[in-house]
C-alpha cells in the first residue's frame, strides 16, 4: 500500500515536471521564429505565473526535504540570468550628476474621453501630474490631442494623428527643440509608433514612442464571453481567446521587427519607450531591447509593475536606452488615473560627449 505522503509526493512531482517543461518552453520561445509559432508566446506570457509556482514548489520541496527543490532553484537562477530580475530588492541611490534628461512614459487611456470611469476631473489630474513631474520630455500613449494646449511648457510637440478615430494616438512633448520627426505605421493595425530627434544643447537624441498591439485581455467583448458559464461553450471560449490573442501576438511580432529595423538605422543615440503590451520574457521585448539598457534593471525597485491586472504585478511599459546613457533614476508612480502607471526616468548625458 502507498502511504498518503507518497501519493502526495508523486502527484506534486508530476505537476512540478509539467511546470519545468512549460518553463523551459517559455525560456526558448522568444528566440524561435514567430511565423506559425505564436502559440509559444502564451508560455512567455505566463512566465510571471511560472515564477510564482516555482517559488511555491520550492517551499514545498524544502519542507519535504526533497531534491526536487534544486530544479526550481536552478530554473529561477537561469531565468534571472537570461531575462533579468522580476523583482529588484533594493533601489540604488539616484545620481545627482549634471547634464540629465528626464523623460516620462504614460499610457493615459485617452484621459477618460469615453468615460471609462465616472471620476470627475481625472483628465485634469493627469495633466497636473505630468506638468509637475519636471520631465523634459513627455511620451504619451492613447493620448487625446484636445489637451495639447494644456502643456504650454512643452512647445515642441509631435503626435501620430489628430484624433483617435482610426489610430491610437501617441505623442511626444518636449521642452527642447525637435529638429526632425517621423511616424512608423504598423500595417493592419490602429497602433503606431513615432520618433522625435531632440536637440540637447550640442547633441541630438532620438526618442521613439510606441504602442504595440493590445492583447485585449480586459476588453469588454472578452468579458462578455467569460460571463457565459455554459459548460458546452468552454471549447468555443478557448478557441476564441486563442485566435484573438494569437493574432495580436503576430501583429506585435511584426511591429517590433519594424521598429527595431528603424532603430538600427538611427544616426543618433536611441531611447525607446512606451506600451509594449507584453512582458520582459517575450520575443517582442527582446527584439526591441537587443543590447539596450532597461532602466528598471538599472535603477528600479520592487516589481516595477506598470499595469493593473487582477492580483499579478505586470510590467508591460518600458524605457530602453542605448549603452551610452547612464541611468540615474527609474520611478513608477502607482496612480489611479489610468489602467497603466507612469514611468519617470532620469538619464545622465555626460557619456555622450
Steps between C-alpha positions, in 0.01 A plus 500: 500500500614851419514743786300825459825695514645294214191560286521873574868506408432312173221737398706806591800361313289448185361853524850639559639318194217648292588847633870446426415400142278805451771727645766363265267559203440857624875560523571395141180644345630861462787378286299287256355632171159658556330387178269211578626467858299767674352239734842494668449863599235386745775332700703821511190694605449256787856525634405720801253227604773238450736695728234509769433127466871419514527697823212298647650169384835606642345555841312170478807292412716673759237421761496139377881502482499375139756551224230621260550843659823536302306502171310812599813662642689432178222625271441815704871582495526431126188707424641787704825482304327466162212749537605729783338542841125494548547667837770742610560483874682825562490827316841651447531865589430737213799674346506877533729567206428780257404483131189292556202430282175413677229310313155374581314220324130469579201325340226744600202306360376799298481708821161345570353632174246218479430495875653164590459630854253750641764673708486874444805704403707191417643661187596808698679276751704337224595835348592641839714199590687510168564874526628468858727206417770736373560266208679647199320264262150355536409191298131414507319196363122503437514879511226752422640791299227732633728538803809612309433864585517417871872426471629851442837416655553247220500711183655230279241236423445213262224240486387212280161647402255772599231267632462138600222399259729293279821469704595500864681829558855511633666834571838645597505839673839661561651804669793467259481563124393212274724524195332217308221252552319212337246222532527122463172360376406150609305318223149374575499660842374812674824512698806694396838641604661841457845643555643843572861614460549733794772763517670503841745786484764375253367144483204325341317205652231294327196409712261230378151480649313181416171332579503139387191292427286435806416143604160638614492271802269743678294603195124523551410235241750261658333554836160423344633168376632416847165576661340219300550203734338238275724193525443401139655828385835471678671359192355786297630747758850356492502509121376861505776617734767297325418648160458857626812509716693304239424763235613768744827315560559485125442873464726577796776294340482684168472839672807437716700392193405821318596720792824311565607534137425874507692539825807328353514766226487789744800736480452607864502340845161335549239492772204266447207531736131427508236234548628166363191307616722204588741398773879477518493129409348566157671503163347846445698643791823325396465605136493865608742487789797322334797647693317802641467569872167442670475789745308282748792258519734791563313706761154352556356357820247230586306337216494820296138425411357737237158342437205415724417133444306323774751394769807446281750784454566547129778705344403566137616863463871566457773756457799357310812706437824453309806402699641850459248625758542468874173438683470723806151405614193293409168559677151359452214698654200283589234754411126422458456713187540224238538123474873568451748667733741774383876439486737786578866454403802726546803448277854624512620636169866549584611174336381630162774765487 
